[in-house]
């Protein structure tokens, strides 16, 4: 799991992205959908409501890893437990190649 504040490139993209959140759950087409990550463009940061949702398999490269300490380690343990007990009404979000078309 990549830490918050990490800088990544998505597959097919040339725009750096900064991880803002892990495990965001949103509503799409009347279903609860969970993605692995939410990010914003780097170095702009969060501009308006421009947030990008994607999964681990959509990441091409990690450029910089964000801060990690014992709280992060504990969070990751709790997060894995939460995933095992996830509500059956929540489905994994899917990302299309159009969603990842982030050119600088």
RODOLO-832101 format. One line per 4 residues: for each residue y, z, x of C-alpha. Coordinates in nm, 4 decimals, decimal comma. Layout:
// RODOLO-832101
Y:Z:X  ...
//
This chain:
// RODOLO-832101
0,0000:0,0000:0,0000  0,3389:-0,0972:0,1380  0,6074:0,1712:0,1476  0,9374:0,1599:-0,0374
1,2107:0,0067:0,1768  0,9706:-0,2340:0,3469  1,0925:-0,5900:0,4010  0,8501:-0,8711:0,3196
0,8211:-1,2442:0,2637  0,6367:-1,3702:-0,0407  0,3983:-1,6646:-0,0100  0,5939:-1,9887:-0,0278
0,9276:-1,8088:-0,0018  1,1967:-1,8072:0,2634  1,3976:-1,5175:0,1187  1,3328:-1,1691:0,2556
1,2564:-0,9121:-0,0141  1,2867:-0,5322:-0,0071  1,0264:-0,3213:-0,1878  1,1955:-0,1031:-0,4508
0,9039:0,0273:-0,6526  0,5257:0,0424:-0,6690  0,3200:0,0164:-0,9824  0,5964:-0,0840:-1,2233
0,4801:-0,1169:-1,5821  0,6713:-0,3498:-1,8122  0,6244:-0,4999:-2,1513  0,5535:-0,8738:-2,1654
0,4570:-1,0520:-2,4847  0,3902:-0,7186:-2,6579  0,1513:-0,6027:-2,3824  0,1934:-0,3390:-2,1145
0,1655:-0,5135:-1,7785  0,1467:-0,3510:-1,4354  0,2360:-0,5142:-1,1046  0,1763:-0,3779:-0,7561
0,5436:-0,4024:-0,6543  0,9004:-0,4621:-0,7607  1,1553:-0,5902:-0,5098  1,5064:-0,7219:-0,4671
1,6483:-0,9828:-0,2315  1,7338:-0,8614:0,1164  2,0042:-0,8052:0,2419  2,1787:-0,8274:-0,0961
1,9966:-0,5379:-0,2571  1,9751:-0,4918:-0,6313  2,2221:-0,7269:-0,7995  2,2472:-0,6954:-1,1747
1,9001:-0,7048:-1,3233  1,7499:-0,9370:-1,0607  1,4180:-0,7666:-0,9895  1,1074:-0,9534:-0,8781
0,7583:-0,8345:-0,9713  0,4481:-0,9339:-0,7743  0,1129:-0,8190:-0,6410  -0,0336:-0,7566:-0,2969
-0,1962:-1,0996:-0,2815  0,1472:-1,2622:-0,3231  0,2784:-1,1149:0,0037  0,2759:-1,3505:0,3024
0,4091:-1,1172:0,5708  0,5515:-0,7692:0,6224  0,8611:-0,7907:0,8447  0,9493:-0,4198:0,8464
0,7673:-0,1140:0,7154  0,9701:0,1488:0,5306  0,9741:0,5197:0,6052  0,6519:0,7154:0,5701
0,5778:1,0888:0,5964  0,3374:1,3421:0,4475  0,4951:1,2964:0,1034  0,4174:0,9242:0,1208
0,0571:0,9936:0,2188  0,0187:1,2345:-0,0746  0,1847:0,9848:-0,3109  -0,0619:0,7152:-0,2097
-0,3554:0,9506:-0,2778  -0,2168:1,0388:-0,6221  -0,1404:0,6732:-0,6934  -0,5018:0,5717:-0,6232
-0,6230:0,8460:-0,8600  -0,3782:0,7249:-1,1245  -0,5108:0,3682:-1,0929  -0,8657:0,4903:-1,1577
-0,7515:0,6570:-1,4812  -0,5133:0,3856:-1,5980  -0,4812:0,3353:-1,9711  -0,6992:0,0450:-2,0905
-0,3977:-0,0935:-2,2777  -0,2283:-0,1778:-1,9460  -0,3286:-0,5103:-1,7897  -0,2634:-0,6395:-1,4390
0,0375:-0,8665:-1,4204  -0,0085:-1,2243:-1,3109  0,2338:-1,4088:-1,0878  0,2655:-1,7870:-1,0934
0,3801:-2,0011:-0,8025  0,7062:-2,0629:-0,9945  0,7690:-1,6876:-1,0005  0,7440:-1,6836:-0,6201
0,9728:-1,9799:-0,5586  1,2388:-1,7766:-0,3751  1,4356:-1,9934:-0,1383  1,7307:-1,8458:0,0478
//
